[in-house]
Amino acid sequence: MYIVPEDETFTTHFLEPARAARAAGFDVMVATFVRHQRHAIEREDFRLLEMPTERASLSLVSLLRSILRLRTILAEERPDLVHALSIRSIVLLGLSGPVGRKYPLLASFTGLGQLWGRAGWAAEMARGFVRLQACWLSRGRTALVSFENEDDRREFPHPADSVIFGGWGIEIGSRRSTKRSGDGPVRVAFLGRMLRSKGLATAVEAVSLARAQEPRIELELWGTPDPGNPTSYTVDELNQLTTIDGVAWMGKAPDIATVWERTDIAILLSESEGMPRALMEAAGYGIPMIATNVPGCRSVVRDGVDGFLVPLNDPVAAAEAIVRLAREPASRNHMGRMARQQFDERFSRDAVAPKILEIYSRLITNRENATLVQLPCDHGSQPILS
């Protein structure tokens, strides 16, 4: 059973492990708030268990409704394994009481979000509460906590056993970006939610600076606002951005191929990430990347190898990286090849799904046989179950 805040989060980020579980013989259930993706989930032959409140709802009444509904689902379905994805899902499970620890559990922090970026005593108390829930759940007889990068794991000192998943697997096949010529416009693309925390203002300023040196550079912003997020842009604000030379808000992408097959450079100047899926997708299409040197982004981009890492809130440094890649198509091609190589080894469905299924199997059969080991990789050692 997957517990996910919203249906679209499941369909955009977690379909591949669920498909792998189904192929391995699991009966897959998805407990989530249903907005637009009912048919997409049911088309996969997954059983949909509706939760009553959306991710953005923070009222006490909504929280209680979600807890009671989750308790009912767990009691009725009695799953062989629960996979809780995101802070909200983990907290709901923890607040569900003993039934939340009754079944084998993988509690996955898929990024720490706004809560870890806030200052003040209230935010610190909330972070402490989340840590407490993770600790309580991890004490279950068959429970494991996972993170998407080492920076996030260091925020949680108490769970005895934890593991790092560098993404949840992406299926791209042999597709590549078709932009390989040094002629014509150089397209820089952002794909994601239209949030201030994603560094869109810095990206726009960086491209404006870069165009002063290389007018062929263009920035395409793919995605939609997220009304449930306080850092979201409005439609009017995004339309205003399109009045800036070289900047275009493209709206919702019909699919990732539409974005990446026409792109020369991927950009993400975010404040923090879990494991940025857009960058992993760009790597799969063989596209060099420019990202901030922050948690999550630096787990995907290897500075000088398959892209460039730049300081947070530094449009000048980002502009320099953009201009360099725009003027050096040979460097773009080389970095793109290195990005695709890393994708195949670390981020693809074929690389990730077997590891996830192994953990599922061990949690179900005998969690005590799972031990943490260190495997060498491009970013040092990343613990996985062996």
Secondary structure, DSSP 8 states (H G I E B T S, - for coil): -EEEEEHHHHHHHSHHHHHHHHHTT---EEEEE-SS-HHHHHHTT-EEEE-SS-TT---HHHHHHHHHHHHHHHHHH--S-EEEESHHHHHHHHHTGGGGGSS-EEEEE---TGGGG--SHHHHHHHHHHHHHHHHHHTSTTEEEEESSHHHHTT----SSEEE-S-S-B--TT-------SSS-EEEEEES--BGGGTHHHHHHHHHHHHHH-TTEEEEEE----TTSTTB--HHHHHHHTTSTTEEEEES-S-HHHHHTT-SEEEE--S--SS-HHHHHHHHTT--EEEESSTTGGGT--BTTTEEEE-TT-HHHHHHHHHHHHH-HHHHHHHHHHHHHHIIIIIBHHHHHHHHHHHHHHHHH-GGG--EEEEEETTEEEEEE-
